[in-house]
Amino acid sequence: MSKLTSNEILLEPSDNKRLASLCGPFDDNIKQIERRLGVEITYRSNEFKVTGQAQQSSGAAQLLKLLYIAVSYTHLRAHETRH
């Protein structure tokens, strides 16, 4: 049996709109990541904790970071098209 590990990440800068987009309505996006990668994700504001097997936990933490960056570009592009 493999040991569970936890990865704690801080997504910066803290932006409530980006965090809401990342997590999805009713945390649907977080739940999908949990199901697909077999991890548990908890968070408060922009502080996330990913628990699971070492490789899955690390991969999910990296995925959250990348998705948070992608969400920032989406918000920037939406802002540019409104002006």
N, C-alpha and C positions, 0 to 999 in steps of 0.2 A: 504494500500500500504506500503510495507516495504522500509526501508531506505537503500540506497546504501552506502557501505563502501569501503574503499581502504586499501589495504595492500601493503606496500612497502618492498621489500626484496633486499638484496645485495648478489649475488652469488659469493662466493670466494673459491679459488683464481680466479681472472679474467684470463680466458684462451679463446682466440678467437676461437680455434678449438672446444673446448667443447661447447662454446656458439652457434657456428654454427650448431653443431650436435643437441643440445637441440632444437633450433628454427626450424631447418629443412630448406630445400630449399624453398625460397620465403615465409618463416615463416609458412609453412604448418603445422608444429607441434603445433605452438602457436595458429593458427586459429582453429585447431581441438579441443584443450583444451577449447578455448573460446566458440565454438559451443556446445560442450558436457556439459560444466558446466554453461553456461549462464553468462559468465563474459567478461570483456574487459581487455586485457593485453597490456600494453605499456612498452617499454624498451629502454634504451640507454646503450650500452655496457653491463655491468653486473648488472645494476640497473633496477629492474622490479617493475612495479606498477600494481596490480590486483584490478579491480573495479567491484563490483556486490553486490548481497545480501550477508549478513555477512557470512553465512555458506559456500556458494559457493566460495566467495572471499578467505576466509581462507583456504578452501580445495585446491583451485587452487594454492595458494602460497606454501602450503606444497608439493603439487605435483611437482611444478617446482623445489623445493629444492631437492626432492628425485630423480627426473630425472637427475638433474645436477650431483648428486653423482653417479648415475648409468652410466652416460656418461663418468665419469672419469675412472671407472673400465673398460669400453669398450676400452677406449684409452690406458690404461695400458696394457691390454691383447693383443691388436693389436701390441703394441710396443714390448712386450715380444716375440711374435711369429716371428717377423722380425729378431731377433738376434739369 
